[in-house]
Structures are given as structure tokens and as C-alpha cells.
Amino acid sequence: MGEYVMTTVIIGGPLAGRAGGVALIAAAEAYLVDAGSLVHEALAEVRGVTFEGEQDYGLTPSLDAFCREHGLSYHRAWIARLGLFEAGVKHRSPGLEGPVEEAADEAGEPMITLVALRDGHDAGETLPDLLTRLERAVAAAVPPLSLAAPGAPEQAPA
């Protein structure tokens, strides 16, 4: 049996035309209901698409892989299951080497523990480095979803 917790996934960036939108809907429907209407609304309102629902351990592995494969940014946040795992956020955007995971509060806002702060300091990270790291992990960092010509290059984060 799994441990299902509330999970929020926000996806943004350029989709490879309408076919990319259809593929995103199919990938999201494996986990979340109303994917089609949510994608269409996000495109019309020029914002990232937000999916919410209970997921096993807060995981959406094939949706995360779809986003990486198609150059989309994503922000996935999950709540804690007391005694089993803490709340967290995992995000990816073009320009990052890979997905990054951070601790989070129950609202999905990234935070840093004293241990992680000390580890960062020991690794030579400065306060501005740590602030930049956490700023990249906020949901607002996800760009709007858009339709682009198929084969358009990824946009690096600002």
C-alpha cells in the first residue's frame, strides 16, 4: 500500500505545437483528472498549468520524465506524512543540470534546514547562492505554458 498525500504540480514552458499539448494532457491524465481543461485554461490565460491531487508519496515519475524530455519547467510539491517523510518540492527548468529537490513547508514553499544551511556553507555556498537556490524552487519561477513551433530551442531561466 502506498502513502497518498496532496501533491501540486505546476508545469510551464513552450510546448511543441498542439501535438505537444495533447501529449502533455495524456501524460498528466495518468495522475490527475481534468488535465485537458486545465491545460487549455493555462494556455488561454498565459500561465503555468496547475494540477492538484493525491499521489503516492507525492511522486509523479512519468510526468516529471515527460517534462524533462520535452524541455518543460515543473514544480512538484507534496505535503508530509508524519513519521514517514517530510514535505518537499522538486523542480526542474531548462538550464539546470537536473531536477532539484528542496525541503518545503506544508504550503509547498521551499525552506532550508539548519543542517542544509551548514552543508551549503561547508561546500562554499554564500548567502546569495542559497537565496538564489531557494528562489528557483518557488512555484512562481515556473514560466507560463505556451505553444511554440515544434523543435524550438529550450529557454534558459533568467
Helices and strands as residue ranges (DSSP letters): E 4-16, H 17-29, H 35-45, E 49-56, H 61-69, E 73-78, E 88-92, E 100-104, E 110-111, H 114-122, H 127-136, G 139-141, E 145-148
